[in-house]
Amino acid sequence: MFLVNKYLANRNFNVSIEYRLNLQLGESPIFSKYLKKGLIEDAYKLHLEKHPKNNPLIPLPWELWPYEGKILMILVGIWILFGIFILGSASSWVASKEMGEWTYYLKRQLIWYVPSITLSFIIFRTNIRDLLKISRLILYLLILLVGITILFGKPINGSSRWLILGPLQVQPSELIKPFVILEAANLFAHWNLVNKEKKYLSIMTFGLLIFLIMLQPNLSTAGLTGILLWVMGLCGGVRLRSLTLIASFGILSGYLSILKNEYQRIRVISFLDPWKDSEGIGYQLVQSLLAIGSGGLFGKGFGLSMQKLQYLPIQSTDFIFAIFAEEFGLLGSILLLLFLSFFSYISLRIAIKCRNNYTKLVAIGCGTLLIGQSLMHIAVTTGSMPTTGLPFPFVSYGGNSLISSVFTASLLLRCSLESTGLIGLINTRKEKFR
């Protein structure tokens, strides 16, 4: 068996997978024959014949998951539980005073987990190949909804980001994020082989999306989308000179947006010196900084935040990290940053082990989105960035953000499962997605 594993390792097969298959099947002559020929898919079919009662919700039995996938599943579970507890604490006072029930926002968030988890199982069972085929159509539809939101959306806090559909508030700019990742992977996976017409069409599409998001105005989401595309383009082989030019244009567009929109300009002014008008435009950031500073080294304790007593506005969404820092202090904040760092490392490991450029870029995009958005949220609450409305994935209150975050995490997990070579997109023809 050692020779077989050595043989497989030289062909970039995951030895641990073969070892686990061997434990399941035993060292049967047929199984050894498959492995010697490098027919890992046939070996897995043999596994299915001997174990027909596999879980219909996941495409691979747990014992055959790569260790990165197992760790990722545990990390996402921890992140979700963490978010539920922090949201419950941050929203309890306002919910009690305004809604008469301290669990009001928490219950609504838990209800949103039903469609989110359902969606995650659908992603588990769907090949990345199939998602790449439909991503463009869904992206175009959501871009259209972003445009409709600008015209007919409900303005909240000076920004038109939501469409009211009966009892639901739909935020297309949040829901579109995973499909931006998928379509960017379609574009950048074999950038040098893509014809010019598709390059221009895709770049114009992404540019239109960012422009529409800026018109809402939603500068933070527009900036995050631009950063996401820039990172995926860099990893996909786009020349740095071209990316630098595009980034410069994006920065200029953001600057012009700030000059045009008084709402954004006021936020930038408050960011530069929030204490100058601590009772006016700088009030929100000042209260956030007071919350973080009052937490000290160890924090005031879970549920004991003072700023959530309606001193800090939007404490359960855009500034929820400030409540966490107040309750858990500097030590808790450092542990959270270490958690995000480890999550980023696992995401990178998954991307490295992917067997084709498409899944590699999808994994890179998912990790960039979840970690990048988290860091930008923390930067806003700590005064390191201008005040913008950007939720903390899995933590901030909001169904649209939750669905987008779960979708993104599920894509990353699916990439990990496909890295085994047992399912999904194994070998690709570059011209198939051109």
C-alpha positions in Angstrom: 0.0 0.0 0.0 2.9 2.3 0.6 4.0 2.0 -3.1 0.5 2.7 -4.2 0.3 5.8 -2.1 3.7 6.9 -3.4 2.5 6.3 -6.9 -0.6 8.4 -6.3 1.2 11.2 -4.6 3.4 11.7 -7.6 0.2 12.4 -9.6 -1.2 15.0 -7.1 -3.7 12.6 -5.6 -4.7 13.2 -2.0 -3.2 10.2 -0.1 -5.4 10.7 2.9 -8.4 10.1 0.7 -7.1 6.9 -0.6 -6.2 5.8 2.9 -9.7 6.5 4.1 -11.2 4.6 1.2 -8.9 1.7 2.0 -10.2 1.6 5.5 -13.8 1.6 4.2 -13.2 -1.1 1.5 -10.4 -3.1 2.9 -7.4 -4.1 0.8 -9.5 -5.8 -1.9 -7.8 -6.8 -5.1 -10.3 -4.8 -7.1 -9.7 -1.7 -5.0 -5.9 -2.0 -5.3 -6.3 -2.4 -9.1 -8.2 0.8 -9.3 -5.7 2.7 -7.2 -2.7 1.4 -9.2 -4.2 2.7 -12.4 -5.0 6.0 -10.7 -8.7 5.5 -11.2 -9.8 7.2 -8.0 -13.3 7.8 -9.3 -13.8 4.0 -9.9 -12.6 3.4 -6.4 -15.2 5.8 -5.0 -17.9 4.0 -7.1 -16.8 0.8 -5.4 -17.2 2.5 -2.1 -20.8 3.6 -3.0 -21.6 0.0 -3.9 -20.5 -1.3 -0.6 -22.0 1.7 1.3 -25.3 2.5 -0.6 -26.9 4.3 2.4 -24.9 7.5 2.2 -26.4 10.8 3.5 -28.5 12.3 0.7 -27.8 15.8 1.9 -24.1 15.8 1.3 -22.2 14.4 -1.7 -19.4 12.7 0.2 -19.4 10.7 3.5 -17.9 12.6 6.4 -14.9 10.2 6.6 -13.9 11.0 3.0 -13.9 14.8 3.5 -10.5 16.4 3.3 -9.3 17.7 6.6 -9.6 21.3 5.3 -13.2 20.7 4.6 -13.8 19.3 8.0 -12.1 22.2 9.7 -14.0 24.7 7.5 -17.3 23.1 8.5 -16.4 23.4 12.2 -15.2 27.1 11.8 -18.4 28.1 10.0 -20.4 26.4 12.8 -18.4 28.3 15.4 -18.9 31.6 13.4 -22.6 31.0 13.2 -23.0 30.3 16.9 -20.8 33.2 17.8 -23.0 35.5 15.6 -26.2 34.2 17.2 -25.0 35.0 20.8 -23.5 38.4 19.9 -26.6 39.4 18.0 -28.8 38.3 20.9 -26.8 40.5 23.3 -26.5 43.5 21.0 -30.2 43.7 20.0 -31.9 42.7 23.3 -32.3 46.2 24.8 -33.6 47.9 21.6 -35.9 44.9 20.9 -37.3 45.0 24.4 -37.9 48.8 24.3 -39.2 49.1 20.7 -40.9 45.7 20.1 -41.7 44.6 23.7 -39.7 41.4 23.4 -36.0 41.1 23.8 -35.7 38.1 21.4 -37.5 39.9 18.6 -34.5 40.4 16.3 -32.9 37.2 17.3 -36.0 35.1 16.4 -36.3 36.8 13.0 -32.6 36.1 12.4 -33.1 32.4 13.3 -36.0 32.2 10.9 -33.7 33.4 8.1 -31.4 30.4 8.8 -34.1 28.1 7.4 -33.8 29.3 3.8 -30.0 29.9 4.3 -29.3 26.3 5.4 -31.6 24.9 2.8 -29.6 26.8 0.2 -26.4 25.5 1.6 -27.4 21.9 1.1 -28.4 22.7 -2.5 -24.9 24.1 -3.1 -23.4 21.0 -1.5 -25.1 18.9 -4.0 -24.4 21.0 -7.1 -21.2 20.9 -9.1 -19.2 24.1 -9.4 -19.3 23.4 -13.2 -23.1 23.7 -13.1 -23.1 26.8 -11.0 -20.6 28.5 -13.4 -23.1 27.8 -16.3 -26.0 29.7 -14.7 -24.1 32.4 -12.8 -24.1 34.9 -15.7 -27.9 34.8 -16.1 -28.5 35.3 -12.4 -25.9 38.0 -12.2 -27.7 40.0 -15.0 -31.0 39.6 -13.2 -29.6 40.8 -10.0 -27.9 43.8 -11.7 -31.3 44.7 -13.1 -32.8 44.5 -9.6 -30.0 46.8 -8.3 -31.0 49.3 -11.0 -34.7 49.0 -10.1 -33.8 49.5 -6.4 -32.2 52.9 -7.3 -35.5 54.0 -9.0 -38.1 52.4 -6.7 -36.2 51.3 -3.6 -37.1 52.5 -0.1 -34.5 55.1 1.1 -33.1 54.2 4.6 -30.5 56.5 6.2 -30.0 58.3 2.9 -29.4 55.2 0.8 -31.8 53.3 -1.5 -30.6 49.7 -1.1 -33.8 47.8 -0.4 -36.8 46.7 -2.5 -40.0 46.2 -0.5 -41.7 43.0 -1.7 -44.7 42.5 0.6 -43.3 41.7 4.1 -39.8 41.2 2.7 -37.0 43.7 2.3 -34.7 42.5 -0.5 -31.2 44.0 -0.9 -29.9 42.9 -4.3 -26.4 44.4 -3.7 -25.9 41.8 -0.9 -27.4 38.8 -2.8 -25.3 39.4 -5.9 -21.9 38.9 -4.1 -21.6 35.1 -4.6 -22.6 35.4 -8.3 -19.9 38.0 -8.8 -17.4 35.4 -7.5 -18.7 32.8 -9.9 -18.8 35.0 -13.0 -15.3 36.4 -12.1 -14.0 32.8 -11.9 -15.5 32.2 -15.4 -13.6 35.2 -16.7 -10.3 34.9 -15.0 -9.8 31.1 -14.9 -8.1 31.2 -18.3 -7.7 34.9 -18.9 -5.1 34.7 -21.6 -7.3 32.3 -23.7 -10.5 34.3 -23.4 -11.5 36.2 -26.5 -11.5 40.1 -26.4 -15.2 40.4 -26.9 -15.9 38.4 -23.7 -13.3 40.3 -21.8 -14.8 43.7 -22.7 -18.4 42.5 -22.1 -17.5 41.1 -18.6 -15.5 44.1 -17.6 -18.3 46.4 -18.7 -20.8 44.3 -16.8 -18.7 44.4 -13.6 -18.2 48.2 -14.1 -21.9 48.7 -14.5 -22.6 46.8 -11.3 -20.1 48.9 -9.3 -21.5 52.1 -10.8 -25.1 51.2 -9.9 -24.1 50.3 -6.3 -22.3 53.6 -6.0 -25.5 55.4 -7.2 -27.5 53.9 -4.3 -25.2 55.2 -2.7 -23.4 52.3 -1.2 -19.7 53.1 -1.4 -18.6 50.3 1.0 -20.2 47.5 -1.0 -18.9 49.0 -4.3 -15.4 49.2 -2.8 -15.6 45.6 -1.5 -16.8 44.4 -4.9 -13.9 46.2 -6.6 -11.4 44.7 -4.2 -12.9 41.2 -4.7 -12.6 41.5 -8.5 -9.1 42.9 -8.2 -7.8 40.0 -6.1 -9.4 37.4 -8.3 -8.0 39.1 -11.4 -4.5 39.1 -9.9 -4.7 35.4 -9.0 -6.1 34.7 -12.5 -3.1 36.1 -14.3 -4.3 39.6 -15.3 -1.3 41.9 -15.7 -0.6 44.1 -12.6 -0.3 47.2 -14.8 -3.9 46.7 -16.1 -5.1 46.0 -12.5 -3.4 49.2 -11.3 -5.0 51.2 -14.0 -8.5 49.8 -13.1 -7.9 50.4 -9.4 -6.9 54.0 -10.0 -10.1 54.5 -12.0 -12.1 52.9 -9.2 -10.5 55.2 -6.5 -11.3 58.2 -8.7 -14.9 57.2 -9.1 -15.2 56.8 -5.3 -13.7 60.2 -4.8 -16.2 61.8 -7.2 -19.0 59.9 -5.5 -18.0 61.4 -2.2 -17.9 64.9 -3.7 -21.4 64.4 -5.2 -23.2 62.9 -2.3 -23.5 65.0 0.8 -24.5 61.9 2.8 -21.1 60.3 2.0 -19.1 63.6 2.4 -20.5 64.1 5.9 -19.4 60.6 6.9 -15.9 61.2 5.6 -15.7 64.4 7.5 -16.8 62.7 10.7 -14.2 60.0 10.1 -11.4 62.5 9.9 -12.3 64.2 13.2 -15.3 62.7 14.9 -14.7 64.6 18.2 -15.1 67.9 16.5 -18.9 67.4 16.4 -19.3 64.5 18.9 -23.0 65.3 19.3 -23.7 65.7 15.6 -22.1 64.0 12.6 -19.4 62.4 14.6 -21.8 60.9 17.2 -22.0 57.4 15.9 -18.3 56.9 15.5 -17.6 58.5 18.9 -20.0 56.2 20.6 -18.4 53.2 18.9 -15.0 54.2 20.0 -16.3 54.8 23.6 -17.7 51.3 23.5 -14.5 49.7 22.3 -12.4 51.7 24.8 -14.6 51.0 27.8 -14.2 47.3 27.2 -10.6 47.4 28.5 -8.5 44.3 28.5 -11.1 41.7 29.4 -14.4 43.5 28.7 -17.5 44.1 30.8 -18.9 40.6 30.3 -21.4 39.1 28.0 -24.6 41.0 27.9 -23.3 43.9 30.0 -22.7 46.5 27.3 -23.7 50.0 28.2 -23.6 51.4 24.6 -26.3 49.1 23.4 -28.7 50.9 25.7 -29.6 53.1 22.7 -26.4 55.2 23.0 -24.8 53.6 19.9 -27.1 53.7 16.8 -27.4 50.7 14.5 -25.7 48.6 17.2 -27.0 45.2 15.9 -25.9 45.7 12.2 -23.2 48.1 11.1 -21.6 48.6 14.5 -22.1 45.2 16.2 -18.4 44.7 16.6 -18.2 47.6 18.9 -20.7 45.9 21.2 -18.6 42.7 21.1 -15.4 44.6 21.9 -17.1 46.3 24.8 -18.3 43.0 26.3 -15.2 40.9 25.6 -12.4 43.6 25.6 -9.1 43.6 23.8 -8.4 40.0 24.5 -11.7 38.9 22.9 -11.0 41.1 19.9 -7.5 39.6 19.4 -9.0 36.1 19.6 -11.6 37.1 17.0 -8.8 38.4 14.7 -6.9 35.2 15.2 -10.0 33.2 14.3 -10.4 35.2 11.1 -6.7 34.7 10.3 -7.1 30.9 10.7 -10.2 30.9 8.6 -8.3 32.8 5.9 -5.5 30.2 6.1 -7.9 27.3 5.7 -9.5 29.1 2.7 -6.1 29.5 1.1 -5.3 25.8 1.7 -8.5 24.8 0.0 -7.7 27.1 -3.0 -4.2 25.5 -3.3 -5.6 22.0 -3.3 -8.2 22.7 -6.0 -7.7 20.7 -9.2 -8.6 23.4 -11.7 -8.5 27.1 -12.1 -12.2 27.6 -11.8 -12.6 26.1 -8.4 -9.3 27.7 -7.3 -10.6 31.2 -8.1 -14.0 30.5 -6.6 -12.3 29.5 -3.3 -10.1 32.5 -3.4 -13.1 34.8 -4.0 -15.1 33.2 -1.2 -12.3 33.6 1.3 -11.6 37.2 0.2 -15.3 38.2 0.5 -15.9 36.7 3.9 -12.6 37.9 5.5 -12.4 41.1 3.6 -15.9 42.2 4.6 -15.3 41.2 8.2 -12.1 43.3 8.3 -13.8 46.3 6.7 -16.6 46.1 9.2 -14.1 46.1 12.1 -12.1 48.9 10.4 -15.3 51.1 10.3 -16.2 50.5 13.9 -12.7 51.3 15.1 -12.4 54.5 13.0 -9.9 53.1 10.6 -12.3 53.7 7.7 -15.0 56.2 7.0 -18.4 55.2 8.4 -20.2 52.9 6.0 -23.0 50.4 6.2 -21.3 47.1 5.9 -22.5 44.1 7.9 -20.4 41.6 9.7 -20.9 38.2 8.0 -22.9 35.7 10.2 -23.1 38.2 13.0 -25.0 41.4 11.9 -28.7 41.3 11.8 -30.2 40.9 8.3 -31.6 38.1 6.2 -30.0 39.3 2.9 -26.5 39.4 4.5 -27.0 36.0 6.1 -28.1 34.3 2.9 -25.2 35.8 1.0 -22.7 34.7 3.7 -24.1 31.2 3.9 -24.1 30.9 0.1 -20.4 32.0 0.0 -19.3 29.7 2.8 -21.2 26.8 1.1 -19.3 27.5 -2.2 -16.0 27.4 -0.4 -16.9 24.1 1.2 -18.0 22.7 -2.1 -14.6 23.7 -3.6 -13.0 21.7 -0.7 -15.1 18.6 -1.5 -14.3 18.8 -5.2 -10.6 19.1 -4.4 -10.7 15.4 -3.5 -11.2 14.4 -7.1 -14.1 12.2 -6.1 -16.9 14.6 -7.3 -17.3 17.6 -9.4 -15.1 19.3 -12.0 -12.0 17.2 -12.2 -10.6 17.8 -15.7 -11.5 20.9 -17.7 -11.2 21.9 -21.3 -10.4 25.5 -21.4 -12.5 26.3 -24.4 -15.6 24.9 -22.8 -16.2 28.0 -20.7 -15.0 30.5 -23.2 
